[in-house]
């Protein structure tokens, strides 16, 4: 059993100092320094006053390190996993794009295979976020409108064991029947996104089973005082929401507003990163479309934002610097909050006895110094 000493442990509701974190593959105990001799410790690790945090969970990420989920290649998934682990992400949902059905099936098959294959030194794949093709072309964002289709249960029914989130536009024909089938046959979370729904349509969809919203403010009808739209429905309900906190997709002054509007427990920071994440500026591909990455922004040739090149540690830093909100509460937005959305809160998402020892150490700049995945040091 390992012991982490001399660190500041980020708990859900407090920051602990002068405590020791004991773990092997699981978190075993948090004890006082003077009690460490009561345990069979094989290795003592000095945290040197760094923050000890639960590993980050990214529930919306297309790619990073030059690779993309839609490559449909198990090696690509491993490269993505290794890349983001170095930035504190210990679990994630590879996220698909609106492309030809054959491409989506290939990506889903690859993810299923990767989840059943034992890999080392990589972030854990917890399932899939299916973003498209059941969206509205009016708010397609960087999705390719050529491949947008009406919701089709038969198309994805064989993958409901791995699909954790489905982003969809509930105003599209056939959506409610599709939603009913998903709710009856899986635990997949239905998320409103890339949607032109009115406030009334969005609220009806929430009553019918939508419980999450994809990258709040982006690719959805905005908040207007006479037309509240999807954003108004999110604010006036209890559903959770994703936020791309790169200060490009959403103005940072709205970060504090979002906390006031929905509460800290309903926010999940995501990256929505594409293959250019952690890479140099240049020209890249996203869903078969050319993307120009420059100065931290990824855009199609027409200027449309095309995902991001964000990492979750930078998202935490941006949110912290823009709000001065307690650090442990912001870390909740990349750990326990997303874990709850996809049903993993009993296994991951917080430093709690019995949970997986997905642990990261970082400094006051949220620069990652060490990463442990299920107790094994990978960085």
N, C-alpha and C positions, 0 to 999 in steps of 0.2 A: 504493500500500500504506500502511495506517495503522500507527502505532506507539503502543501504550499504555505509558506510563512511570510511574514512582513509585507502583506499586501492589503489593499482596501477592497473588501468583497462587496460587489454590487448585488444586493438582494432586491426583491421586488419593491419593498417598502422602506428600505434603509440601506445605509452603507456601513458595513462592519469593519472595525479596525481592531488590532490586537487579537485576532482570531486565526486559527489554523484550519485550512480546508484539507480534509482527508479524502482520498479517492483512489480507486483502481479503475476498472471499466465504468464503475458507477460512482456517484458521490456518496461517500459513506458517513461523513460526519463533519460538523463544524464545531471545533472545541476551543477552549482557552489554551493559550501558549503553555501554561504550566501543567496542562493535562495530557500533553502529547506523548509522554512516556507510558501512558496507559494503553497505547495502541501499538500494534506491530508495524512500525513504519520502516520501509526498506530504502526510501529515498526522500531526502529533504530538499525542497526547491525554494530558494530565496527569491521572492517576488520583487525585492528591492523597491518597495513602496509603490509598485505599479497597481493599477486597478485589476482586480480579478473578476471576470465577467462571464456570464453564460455565453456560449457561442451564438453567433448571429444566425438567423433563419431568413432566407430570402424566398418569398413565395411568388415572386414574379421576376424572372431573369431569363433572357433569351440566349445569352452567350457572354463570353469574355475570353481574353487571351488569344484572340484570333479564330475562335471556334464558335459554332452556333448549334442550338438544339436541332434545328431543321437540317443540319448536315446529315442527320440520320446515321451517325457513325459512333460506335461505342468509345472509340479512342478520343473523339471530339468531346464527348461528355466527361471523360476522365480529365482531359486538359482543362475544361471549364472548371471542374471540381477542384483541381489542384491550384488553379489560378486564384479563385475566389477564397479558398481556404487561407491563403497567405494574407488576406485582408479581413479575416475574422469570421467569415461565413462557414459554418460547420454543417449546415443542412440547407437544402434548397429544393425548389420545384422547377425543373427545366420547363420552359414555357414555349409553346408552339406558336406558329404564325398562320395567317390565312394564305394557304397555298393550295395547289392541286391536292385532291383527296389522297392520291398515292403517296405524295410527299409527307402528308400528315400521318398516314398509317405507318410509313416507314419510320418516322420519328418516334411514334408511340411504341412500335415494336422494339426499337432500339433502347428506349428508356426502360421498358419492361425487362429486357435482357440485362441491362446494366444493373437494375435493382436486384436481380437474382444472382449476380456475379460478385464474388468477393474481391473487393479492391482495397488497396492500402494507401494511406497518406492523402486521402481525398475527402472532400465534403460529402455528406450523405445525401443521396437522392431520396426524398420522401414521397415522391409521386410526381404528377404532371399538373401544370396549369395550362388548360386548353384556352388560348386566347384567339377567338375566331375558330371557324369561319362563320359563326352564327351572329353576325354583327350588322350594323346599319351602314351602308355606303356613304351616307351623309357625314358620318363621323368616323370614317375608316382610319383616320390618322395615317400611319405608315403601312397599313395593311393593303394588300393588293385587291382592289374591288372586283377584278375579273373572277376571283375564286370565292367570293362571298355567296353563301347559300342559306336557305331557310333551315331552321333547326331540324336535325335529322338524328333521331334516337338510334336507328339501326346502324348508322355510320359509326357510332362510338360505343355501342353497348358492350362490345367485347373487351373494352379497356376501362370499364368503370371500376375495376379493382385497383387501378393506379391513378385514375383522374381524381384530383383533390379539389380543383377549382375549374369552373367553366365560366368564362366571360362571354356574355351574350347581350343582345339588344332585345329586351322583352316585348317591344312594340311590334316586332316583325311577325308576320303571319305564322301561325303554328307554334308560337313560343310557349303558350300556357299548357298545351297538350304535352309538349316536350318536357317542360318543367315538372309536370305531374309524374311523368314516367321516370325522370331522374330521381325525384324525391321518393318514389315507390321502390326503386331498385338499387339505390346507392346512397352513400353518405357524401357524395360530391357537393361542394359548396357552389351555389348559383350566384354569380356576380354580375351586376349591371355595369356595362362598359361599352364604349364605342356605340353609344345609344343616342337617338334623337327623341327619346320619350318625353312626353309632357310630364308635368308634375303628377297629374292624375294617373297617367299610365304607369309611371314609376312607382307610385304608392300602391297601386293595385298589384303590380308585380311583386312588391315587397310582401304584401299580404298573402300572395300565392306561393312564396318560397324564396325569393331573392333575399340573401342575408349578408351580402358583401358588395363592395363597389370597387371597380378597377381604376387605378390611378385617378383619384378624385380631382376634379376640375378639368382634367384633360380628356378629350374625346367624348364629351357628353354635353347635353344642354346645360347652359350656365345658369347661375342664380340671377334672376331679375325680379324686381319688386312686383311686377305684374304677371310674370311667368316664372315661377320658382324652379321649374325644370328638374332634371335629375339631381343636381346639387342640392336644391331645396328639399327634395325627398330624402336624400341622405341625412341632411341636417335635422329633418323633422321626423326621423325614425330612430331605430336602435341598431341599424346595420353597421358593420365595420367598414373601414375604408383604407385603401392604399394611398400612399403619398410618395412621389418621387422628389426627394429633398435635395435636388442638385442645384437649387436656386435659379434654374433655367425654366423648367416645366411649370413651376409655381413660384411666385414672388415670395421671398423669405419673410416679408412682413405678414403674410397670411398664415405662417406656421402657428403663431400664437392665437390667431383668430380661429384656426381649426381646432385647437385644444379647447377653446371656449365653446365652440359650436357642437362638438361631438364628444368631448371628454377624452382623457388620455388613454383609456382602456380600449377605445375603438379605432385607434390609429396604428397602422402597420407601415413602417418605412420599407420601401422596396427600391431596387435599382432600376428595373426595366432595362438592364444593360444588354447591349447587343455585342456582336463579336469583337468590336473595337475596344471594349472595356480593357483597361490596363495595357493598351497598345499606343503607338505613336499616332499623331494626326495623319490623315490620309484618306484614301477612298476604300470603302468596304462594301459588303453586301448584306442586305437584310431582306429575307423573304423574296429573293430574286430581284431586288431593287438596289440601285446604286446609292450609297450613303456617303456624304462628305463629313468627316470628323475634323473639327477645328476648334481650338480653344475650349475644349471640354464640352462641345455641343455636337450632336449627331443629327444631320438633316438630309432630307431628300433634295434633289436638284431644284425643286420648287420652293425650298425653304421650310417645308413641313418637318417638324421634329420627328425623329425616327429612333425611338428608344433613347438610351443614354449611354454614357461611359462611366457611370457612377459606381462606386464601391460602397458597401454598407457602413464601413468605418467612417467614410467621408460623409455619408448621410447623417450619421450620428453627430459628427462634428458640426456640420452645417446647422442642424436643428438646435444643438446646444448653444452655438454662438449666436444664433438668431433669436433665441427665446430666453436664454439663461434659465431654462427649466432644469430641475434636478437631474443630474446625469443618470442616476439609476432608473428614473422614470422614463427617460428617453431610450435607454437600453431595453426597457420593457417593450418598446415599440419595434424592436428588431429581434426579440426573443420570445417572451411569453405570449405577447399579443398574437403574432403570427402562428405560434404553436397552437393556441386556442382555436384560431380560425379553421385550421385543418385537422384538429382533433388529436394533436400530439402533446397536449399540455401535461399529461401524466408521465411522459418519457423525456421530454426536452423542454427547453425554454426558460429555465431558471435554475439557480444553484440551490438545490433542495435534495435532501437525503433520499436516495433510491433512484434518482434520475440519472440518465446517461451523463458521463463525465465529459461533456462537450464544454470546454473551458478555454477562455482566451485571456491573455494579459496585454494591457495596453497602457500607454502613458497619457499625460494630460492633453496631448494633441490627438488622441485617439489613434496613434500609430501603433500597429500591432507588433508585439514583441515575441509572443509565444502562443502556440495553438495546440490544444489537446483535443483529439477526437476520440470519444469513448476511452479516455484515459491515456491514449498513446500520443506522445509528443511528435508532431509532424513539422513544426516550425519553431 
